[in-house]
Amino acid sequence: MRCNRLRKTIKNYASLLLMLLAMTVFRTAVADWNYVPSGSMEPTITPGDVLVVSKLSYGPSVPFTSSRLFSIGEPQRGDIITFYPSHTDQCLVKRVVGVPGDRLRIQGRDLWINGKKLQQTALSDNLLQESSGIKPHKIKISGSRGLPTIEGEIRVPEGQYFVMGDHRNNSYDSRYWGFVDQSQVVGKVVRIGLSFSPQFAERLALAVD
C-alpha cells in the first residue's frame, strides 16, 4: 500500500519536476534574467530593471557550469555583459569599453580608444551621448562626485576586457579592480524584460544590444 502511494505521488509530480529541471537547464545554458539593484549603469539600466541575458551570444554554456561547449563569438566594444569578477561572487553588469589589443586612456570623463577620443555630446546637465569608436549610448555624470583618472595608456591583454558603468562616477569597475577575463563572462544583456523602476512605462521595450 505504501509503495503504491509513493508511486502515485511520483507520477503526480513527475511533470512538475521535469518542468523545473528544464527551466534550470535553460537558465544555466541558454538564457537567464538578472535583477539590477544599483544605479551604476544609469541611464541605460536603472535600479529595479530585470535584464534578459543571452548565454548563446558568445557560445552555449555547459549546464550547471561556467564553461562553454564552444565559442561562436566574443564580447564586442559597446556590448553590455554580465560576469563574475575575481574580487567578488556577485554577478555584475557593465559595458565593454576595451577589447583585447585596445589601447585606452582615461582622464576624468574623457576616454580615448586606440588614440581616438570618444565624442561626448551634452544632452542635459548630467546626461551625455557618447559615440565614435563605440556603439552610441547615453552616459551619466553626477556633479557631486569626482571622476578617476588612470595615468598613462593601458593595453587590454588577450582574452580580457575593460568594462565601465554608464554612470561614470557611480560605478565600481575596471578603473578600480582591473580586467574581466573571458572565462568570467556569463552572457550578453539583450533586453530589459521587466522593471520595477519608476521609468518602466517609457522604457518597457528598450533593447540594449
N, C-alpha and C positions, 0 to 999 in steps of 0.2 A: 504493500500500500504506500509506504513511504517513498519507494523508488519510483512508483508511478506518478506520485505527486511532484517529485523532483524533475522527472522527465517533462511533465506538463508545464512546470514553471520555466524550464529552459526553453521549451518550444514557444511559449508565450512571449518570452523576452528576446528570442534569437534575432528577430528583425531589428529590434531596438539596438541590440549590441552590435550588429553588423553595420547599422547606420552610424553609430558613434565611432566605430573603428574606421569607417570610410571617411568620416569628417576629420578625424585625427590625421589620417594619412594625407588627405587633401591639404590640410593646413601645414603639415610639415614638409610636403614635397611639391605642391603646386602653387598655392596662394594662401595668404594669411591676412588678418586685419589687425591693426595696431591702434590703440587709443593714445592720443597725444596729451600729456599732462602739462607741458611747459610751452613758453612762448618763444623759444629760440629760432623757430622757422617762420615767425610772423614777417610780412603779412600773407605769405603764401599758405601757410598752415597755422592754425590758431589752436589754443588750448580747448579741448573738447571735441576736436575732429577725430574721426575714426578713419584710418587710412587703409585702402586696399593695396596690398603688397604682392606683386607678382614674383614668384620664385622660379619662373620659367624664363624670365627675360635674359638671364645670363647662363642658363642651363638647368635642367631638372635636378632637384635635390634628392639624395638618398633618404627615404623616410626615417624619421627619428634621429637624424644626424645633421651635421653642418656641412657634410661633404656633397660634392656634385657628381652625378653619373658621368657627365661630360659637359664641356663648355660650348655654348653657342654664341657667345658674345661677352664683352666686358663693359663695366660701367663707363659711360662717356661723360665728358665735361658738361655739366649742367644737369645731369641726372640727379634725382633725389633718391637716396638709398637708405635702407635700414641695415644696421650692423651691430655687432658686439665688440667694442674696443677692448684693448688689453687691460685697461685700468679699472673696468667695472663690469659687472654681469648684467647691467641694464642695457636693453636694446635701444639704440639711439637712431634718430633720423636727421640727416644733414644733406646738403647739396654738394656734389662733387665739383670742386673748383680746379683741381690739378690731377692729371692722369700721368701714368708712367712716362718719364722723359721730360715733362714740362718743367720750365724754369719760372719760379714765382718770386715776385717782390710785393711786400705788403707794408704800406706806410699809412697808418690810421685807416680811413675808409677807402683809400686808393689802392688799387690792385693791378699789377702788371702780370700778364701771362706771355711767356716767351718774348719779352721785350716790348709787348704792346699793351698800353694802358686801356683798361676797360672803360667804356664810356658810361657815365652816370648822369642821367637827366633828372632834375628835381621835379617831383610831382606835387609835393606839398612840403610843409616844414620838416617832416621826418620820413617821408617816403621818396624813394628814387627808383628810376628804371635803369637797370644795368644791362648792357649789351656789348657787342663787339668781342669776339673770341669765346663767347659762351651763350647758351640759349637765353634770349631776353627774359628777364624776370624782375620782379619788384624786390627791393631790399628796404629795411627799416633801420633808422639810426635814432637812438634815444639821446636827446641833447644833454641829459643829466649824467651821462656815463662816458668814460674815456674809451678810446679805441687802441688796441695793441698794435705795436709796430715790430716787425721782425727785421733785425739787422742783416743787410746784405741780401743776396739772392739764394734761394734754396732750389734744389732739383729733386723732383719726385722720383724715388727709386723704382726699379722694375717690380711689378706685382703689388704696388701700393698706390694709395690715393690720398689726396689732400682734400679735406672736407671743411665746409663752413656753414654756419646757420645764416639764414636770410636776415635775421635780426642781428646785425653785425656786432653790436656791443652788448648783446644779451645772450651770447652763445658760447658755451664751453666746448671748443672744437679743436681741430688740428693745429691752430695757432698756439694752443697751450700744451697739448699732450702728444702731438705728432701725427704720423700717418696711419691710415687704415689699411691693414693687409687684405689682400684679395680673399683669403680664406675666412675673414671675419664678416664679409658681406652676406647678408641674408637675402635681400631681394630689392627690387625697384618699386618705388611708390608710383602707382599708375592712376590713382583717383582718390578723391575724398568721397567715401561711400556714405557716410552719415556724420552728423555733427550735433553736439550739444552746445556749440558755441553760439553767442548772440548773432553772429553774422551768417548763420546757417542758411537762412532763406535765400540770400542773394548769392550764395556760393555752392549751392547744392550740386550743381552739375559741373563744377570746376574740375578739369583734368590737369594734372601737374606733370605729365610726361611730355 
